[in-house]
């Protein structure tokens, strides 16, 4: 009973159209940033290394290298702060989580590109 009530409450905060992307994809996450009364969009681009959760609690982790230092950011998929998720490149992967990329640097971080017909 309580599970059904929880699903009904969560249904209102789910996005109707969620951008399709997977682990290993290189994405641009367009995030709304509020600065005082102004609102702007900031783009965080990197490789999706993990997805977790379900429903409104579904999250994904994006990793990129900035000035030689690895930066990871975790985003909720159904957040109203996320404007859109743009897939730049798809990769061939064989793992559910790409945490092994944390120890790699330079050319070792590259993933094999998946060709789509």
Phi, psi and omega per residue, in radians:
X1 nan -0.874 -3.102
X2 -1.163 -0.524 3.104
X3 -1.152 -0.671 3.117
X4 -1.174 -0.694 3.110
X5 -1.136 -0.728 3.110
X6 -1.075 -0.721 3.117
X7 -1.136 -0.683 3.114
X8 -1.122 -0.706 3.128
X9 -1.185 -0.731 -3.132
X10 -1.193 -0.516 -3.081
X11 -0.991 -0.610 -3.099
X12 -1.232 -0.461 -3.098
X13 -1.716 0.043 3.077
X14 -1.373 2.502 3.053
X15 -1.307 2.546 3.120
X16 -1.257 -0.779 -3.084
X17 -2.065 1.971 3.102
X18 -1.840 2.292 3.128
X19 -1.130 2.356 -3.109
X20 -1.475 2.133 3.079
X21 -2.678 2.842 -3.110
X22 -2.332 -3.136 3.114
X23 -1.259 2.402 -3.102
X24 1.653 -0.182 3.125
X25 -1.372 2.506 3.015
X26 -1.584 2.129 -3.028
X27 -2.228 2.750 2.946
X28 -1.942 2.059 3.123
X29 -1.747 1.999 -3.140
X30 -1.565 1.891 -3.062
X31 -1.913 2.367 3.089
X32 -1.418 2.225 3.132
X33 -2.040 2.270 3.132
X34 -1.735 2.143 3.093
X35 -2.171 1.679 -3.069
X36 1.226 -2.116 3.097
X37 -1.662 -0.246 3.139
X38 -1.487 2.610 3.065
X39 -2.237 2.319 3.133
X40 -2.328 2.953 3.132
X41 -1.911 2.245 3.112
X42 -1.971 2.378 -3.102
X43 -1.790 2.216 3.059
X44 -1.996 1.987 -3.095
X45 -1.978 2.482 3.134
X46 3.068 -2.927 -3.109
X47 -1.725 2.331 3.065
X48 -1.308 2.030 -3.103
X49 -1.823 -0.232 -3.133
X50 -2.804 2.629 2.982
X51 -2.305 2.524 -3.138
X52 -2.668 2.828 3.078
X53 1.421 -3.125 3.102
X54 -2.664 2.814 3.141
X55 1.159 -2.383 -3.131
X56 -1.272 -0.309 -3.111
X57 -1.622 0.241 -3.137
X58 -1.284 2.250 -3.078
X59 -2.245 2.808 3.001
X60 -2.509 2.629 -3.092
X61 -1.958 2.261 3.119
X62 -1.997 2.324 -3.120
X63 -2.100 2.397 3.032
X64 -2.530 2.879 3.138
X65 -1.851 2.174 3.114
X66 -2.159 2.053 3.114
X67 0.940 0.725 3.101
X68 1.383 0.027 -3.113
X69 -2.014 2.340 3.125
X70 -1.341 2.313 3.125
X71 -2.174 2.237 3.101
X72 -2.063 2.497 3.110
X73 -2.408 2.380 -3.101
X74 -1.835 2.236 -3.096
X75 -2.104 2.445 2.948
X76 -1.419 2.314 -3.069
X77 -1.129 -0.702 -3.050
X78 -1.632 0.335 -3.134
X79 -1.250 2.425 3.052
X80 -1.230 -0.252 3.112
X81 -1.311 -0.375 3.134
X82 -1.546 2.046 -3.124
X83 -1.331 -0.931 3.085
X84 -2.780 2.821 3.087
X85 -2.120 2.012 -3.059
X86 -1.857 2.114 -3.139
X87 -1.480 2.121 3.138
X88 -1.638 -0.609 -3.034
X89 -2.728 2.458 3.088
X90 -1.905 2.568 -3.066
X91 -2.211 2.703 3.038
X92 -1.498 2.124 3.121
X93 -2.347 2.796 3.138
X94 -2.269 0.329 -3.112
X95 -2.292 2.694 3.084
X96 -1.436 -0.540 3.121
X97 -2.239 2.360 -3.090
X98 -1.833 0.783 -3.129
X99 -1.160 -0.345 3.126
X100 -1.138 -0.303 3.111
X101 -1.216 -0.322 -3.129
X102 -1.120 -0.601 -3.114
X103 -1.462 -0.210 -3.073
X104 -1.672 2.741 3.087
X105 -2.553 2.798 3.098
X106 1.199 -2.363 -3.085
X107 -1.221 -0.341 -3.133
X108 -1.194 -0.282 -3.124
X109 -1.410 -0.326 -3.083
X110 -1.095 2.507 3.081
X111 -2.006 2.637 -3.138
X112 -1.224 2.305 -3.093
X113 -1.347 2.453 3.104
X114 -1.660 2.161 3.120
X115 -1.514 2.292 3.140
X116 -1.968 2.233 -3.110
X117 -1.499 nan nan
